[in-house]
Each structure stands twice: as structure tokens, then as C-alpha cells.
């Protein structure tokens, strides 16, 4: 008596799982995961730079002077 119900419940669970996996593989979800991954990479880079500046606060000024960024911002090169 319970076998048909178990069979039906298993089929429903398999269909729900297949739909969920299809949803995860959809272009919108893949784009969302890629966007999250890019933001995570940018956040990691920002944190690495912040940590480097915390250890050596003058490094930004040295970088600025070495690459002559003042002149670039003023319009000269």
C-alpha cells in the first residue's frame, strides 16, 4: 500500500532536485555567481592593499612619486 506513495514521493523529490540543479545552471544564476566572484576578488585585493598600507603607510606616496601620477592628473605626462 505504501509503495506507490513512496515511489511517487521519490519521483517528486527527483523532479524537484532536477529543477533546482537546472536553476543553478541557468544563465542568470551563473552570471550572479560570476559577479559575486568578481566582487570577492576585488574585496580581497582591496584588503591586501589596505594591509600593505597599514604596514607601510609611506608606500603610497613612494608609488605616487615613482610613477609621476601628479603630472598625469595635472594633464602633463
BELNORCOR-V451226 format. One record per pair of residues at least 6 apart in sequence whose ideal C-beta (glycine too) atoms are under 8 Angstrom apart, sorted by the first residue. I is the first residue (numbers start at 0). J is the second residue. If there is no record, write none. Layout:
# BELNORCOR-V451226
I;J + I;J
This chain:
# BELNORCOR-V451226
22;28 + 51;58 + 52;58 + 52;59 + 62;68 + 63;69 + 70;76
